[in-house]
Structure formats: C-alpha cells, structure tokens
Amino acid sequence: MNKKHLWGILIVLAISAFVLYTDLKQTPLTEILKAAHGLNVCALAMVFGLMLLSYVCEAGILSTLAKRKSEPKRSAWSFLRIPIIQALFNAITPMSTGGQPSQLAAMIQMGMEGGRSTSILLMKFIIYQVVVLFAYVSTIIFGFHMVMTKFAGLAIFIGIGFLIHVCSIAFLLAIMFAYRFTKNTTNWLMNLLARFINKQRVEKWRAATLAKIDTFYTESQKLKKEKKKLLIASGLTVLQLLFFYSIPFMVLTALNVPCSWANVTQMNIMIIMFMAIIPIPGASGGAEYSFQTLFSTFISSHGALILAMFIWRFSTYFFGMILGIFGWIFKPKKIKNLEK
C-alpha cells in the first residue's frame, strides 16, 4: 500500500464518520438503544458468517480455476487472502478500480506467474459478470416497480447503474461470440475519436483496447474448453452472490423486522447498482443514503433503520477492509511452479 491508498482509507472514514454523525445527530440515542435491546445475536453472527462464506466461495473459485496437474499445492490461506485483499482495495479506490490489480499482486506473492494469474482472474471475471447479469436482469424485471412507485428519483440512478453494467457485460459477451465484429467496431470508434482528439493519444487507446480484447478472447476460448471447471466455478459464483445479497435480510432478521427475503434481496441488488455510478471510494455517502431510502419501506423506526444501516455497512464494507489489511500483512509461503 502507498500514500494514495492511505488517503483513500482516510477519505472513506471521513465521509462515513460524517454520515454517521449526521444520522446520530438527528436520531435520539434512546431510539437506537431501544432497537438494539432485542437484537438477535445468532442472526447478527450470521450476518458476518454470510460475508465470510462469500469470501470462501470466491477463494474456492480461484482454487478451482488454478487447479491443474502441473500446479503445485498451495495453502487455503493463500487463496482466501485474495478476495479479502480485493475487498480492501475495492473499498479505498474510486469505482473499485484497485480490486483487480491487488488480486494480481496477491497471486504473484503466493508464487504464481503473472501471466497465469492474469488468465485465472480473467476467467473468474467472465463467469462473475455473466452470473451478475442474470441477477440484475431478474431484479429489474421483478423488483424495479417497487422503487418506481415510491422512489422515482432514486430509480433513475438505479436505471443508469443497470445500463452501465449491461453495456459492459454486452461488450464482454460480444468479444466472446463476435470477436471480429467487436474489433472492427472498436477500430471504427477509434477512427471517429481521432477526428476530435489528439491522434497519438487515440492510437495509444486503440493499442491498449485491442490488446485487452485479444487477451480476453483468448481466455474466454480456454474457459469454453474447460467445462468441468466452468460448471464448478459458476456454481460457486452463484453461492457467493446469494450469500452476499442475503446479508441485508439477515440484518433485518437480527433486528426482528418481519420481511420477505425476495423483496429485501431485490432492494439490496438495486443499491449495489446505484453504488456503481458513485465515483467516491466505497461509494461513501451514496451507499448509506440509498440504504436508508430503500429500506425505510421495511423499517418503521428511524432508530432501527440507522442501526440496520450501520450493521450492513460495517459487515459488507469495513469488515472486509479490516480482514484485507490482515491479508496484506500476513503473506503466504511463496511456492513457485517448477515446470518449465
């Protein structure tokens, strides 16, 4: 970690502290204590258990994709630290841009070659994006009307977040199934940009984009051939997302709030879509606001709503940051692949 990352942590903490201070200032402490009085301790423990299970599933995905006859055996910790390090750098960088590079660094630290690590991460990324696409589409179809009828203003931003995700996933699928068309379209767009922007800069963008398209296409073709790995990794990704998306439902259960798992989970997925368009590390401020806005439909007490928001934010965000710091500090034994 460098000074830039430390600044990211300070920005996140400052914004989160301000939001919490504002909420506590407007809410009598007695209301929050009253909401915490009957807290279901087992359900609260399950909140953090679900978050840990999502990390375990992600570690299992990486282990599955890395498995091959020539690959040396590595410890469970060497794979488990990768998703928690990703959680840390996702949290402290704008638009979660630090997640992918941090995973690559963690895999190199465990002794895996850079090219091999990049290949595995690309495979995981492809699977994740396809599974997420199904989650987002089903949520928009079955749950978006709840937001439109009550929170029309927020619905616009959720719709923008959904469109961004769909466009990025559509681009990835186009590379997989329409490789030549995607390259030709990219060249056409770059030629168009060259009319308005410095040509040398556009050429750099063209070279970088085409190189990424080629790499992504190569890895997607490899993934198609490894059907068993694809099925196992896809199943683990579904479980990973189910555990993660179910956390708000378990938070409400801990507060003894009667609710439907399907409705709460749909609301959570829409919050995640909204968070994707906030260019602040960890979507600080916007995440808390959207949670309170959407989940006010389930919780009548403002004190219980603030407590639920705090538990949700801490378990899905700060908990991962704390684990990620330990993951970065305690490095596994470096085991290199001796195969030439």
PyMOL commands that set and color helices and strands:
alter all, ss='L'
color gray80, all
select helices_A, chain A and resi 3-26+29-37+41-66+76-92+94-96+99-109+114-150+152-177+179-193+199-225+227-245+247-254+261-275+281-283+286-295+302-329
alter helices_A, ss='H'
color red, helices_A
deselect
rebuild
show_as cartoon
